[in-house]
Amino acid sequence: MFVSDRVPDLPLDAIETPCFVIDLGALADNLAVLRRVQDEAGCKILLALKGFAAFPTFGLVRQSLPGVTSSSTHEARLGRAHFGGEVHACAPAYSDADFDELLGLCDHVVFNSFSQWQRLGPRYARHLAAGGRAVEFGIRVNPEHREVEVELYDPCGPCSRLGVTRGQFRPELLDGIAGLHFHTLCELGADALGRTLAAFEASFGDFIGQMKWINLGGGHHITRPDYDVEGLIAIVRAFRERWNVDVYLEPGEAIALGTGVLVARVLDLVHNGMDVAILDTSATAHMPDVLEMPYRPQIVGAGAPGELGHTYRLGGMSCLAGDVIGDYSFDRPLQVGDTLVFRDMAQYTMVKTTTFNGVRTPSIATWDPLARRLQVHRRFGYADYASRLG
Ligand SMILES: Cc1ncc(COP(=O)(O)O)c(C=O)c1O
């Protein structure tokens, strides 16, 4: 996993932990890259809310991106209320009630199957007859081309439920369908998109020309320093010109990559075979991808075990025995009250936190590097925990 080495110069002593801090300067830099891709490739880039939805930053993001994509009515509502612009939806299935609500919120709704389209499509006529807004519909396809190594994140794995394969595609049901969508990548480069597009065109080329738009999903790590931005621009521009269609990309990670940290403190130090530090954060509740993916987050000033003089296992404050972030070394012994800064914690963290064990959810703050201003937008407390349970 890529980790940005850019760290905001935060007033750590003043931060009540745990706290996610989003660096607005780093976010603006990412957005500049995404603006360039849109301008030069002639495509639109949407923010995938599933990856990053800290809406106090939306005023800034909206200056560069035309809209959001959502995976649920809640995300679509958040997008409509706090972002504006185009709101899209794409999810494995919609209930009748969710679909009706999405019709009032979205510009594009993408179906994961022709059976959903057949079942829900007729509700759109009723929506229009009642004076509802115009919506365009798409079908998510599965190009059956695998690029993602981690099975948990591979939408093209065996028996995947995500997207219609060529074998299941129903050309006779395309009336009313304006676009095709695929999402097959995860943290990948332009080369992976190029290969995927070739597979998509080989399987679905008969239908692309009839479409108004094609959505190339997310998983494009566009703002990573070694990403081939020129390559992406060339691939997207050529595809758009070849087929005369509008092109959308909908990354989540690429917007937030390298823009946020999680600031935590040491609560206790114990010893059992090795030194162990217990922090006021939790892998399972605050950074679940550390356990799910799994990956080892980087900590400012810390090294691999044994690399620096004092090695610790860093654990979370939940009861889960495996609530362990990893083993790290430091150049001096840790002490209760020490602050640790976990890098690259803006994406897929705030949107995934849980209150397991009642652990306090990290606050959400922004850091303006020019004004040197830390603004805490949200502190979570007992009411947030209790309100989910009854
Ligand atoms: C349909 C769809 N679009 C976009 C994304 C965003 O992907 P990423 O945050 O990896 O760019 C995802 C992630 O799972 C997705 O499932």
The ligand as an SDF file (V2000), in Angstrom:
LIG
                    3D

 16 16  0  0  0  0  0  0  0  0999 V2000
  -18.6600    0.9830   -7.7670 C   0  0  0  0  0  0  0  0  0  0  0  0
  -17.4800    1.6570   -7.1240 C   0  0  0  0  0  0  0  0  0  0  0  0
  -17.0950    2.8480   -7.5930 N   0  0  0  0  0  0  0  0  0  0  0  0
  -16.0400    3.5050   -7.0420 C   0  0  0  0  0  0  0  0  0  0  0  0
  -15.3300    2.9740   -5.9830 C   0  0  0  0  0  0  0  0  0  0  0  0
  -14.1820    3.7640   -5.3960 C   0  0  0  0  0  0  0  0  0  0  0  0
  -12.9980    3.0500   -5.4570 O   0  0  0  0  0  0  0  0  0  0  0  0
  -11.6070    3.6780   -4.9230 P   0  0  0  0  0  0  0  0  0  0  0  0
  -11.8770    4.3460   -3.6330 O   0  0  0  0  0  0  0  0  0  0  0  0
  -10.7330    2.4810   -4.7780 O   0  0  0  0  0  0  0  0  0  0  0  0
  -11.1240    4.6050   -5.9700 O   0  0  0  0  0  0  0  0  0  0  0  0
  -15.7050    1.7160   -5.4810 C   0  0  0  0  0  0  0  0  0  0  0  0
  -14.9710    1.1050   -4.3610 C   0  0  0  0  0  0  0  0  0  0  0  0
  -15.2460    0.0390   -3.8940 O   0  0  0  0  0  0  0  0  0  0  0  0
  -16.8160    1.0410   -6.0620 C   0  0  0  0  0  0  0  0  0  0  0  0
  -17.2250   -0.1420   -5.5950 O   0  0  0  0  0  0  0  0  0  0  0  0
  1  2  1  0
  2  3  1  0
  2 15  2  0
  3  4  2  0
  4  5  1  0
  5  6  1  0
  5 12  2  0
  6  7  1  0
  7  8  1  0
  8  9  2  0
  8 10  1  0
  8 11  1  0
 12 13  1  0
 12 15  1  0
 13 14  2  0
 15 16  1  0
M  END
$$$$
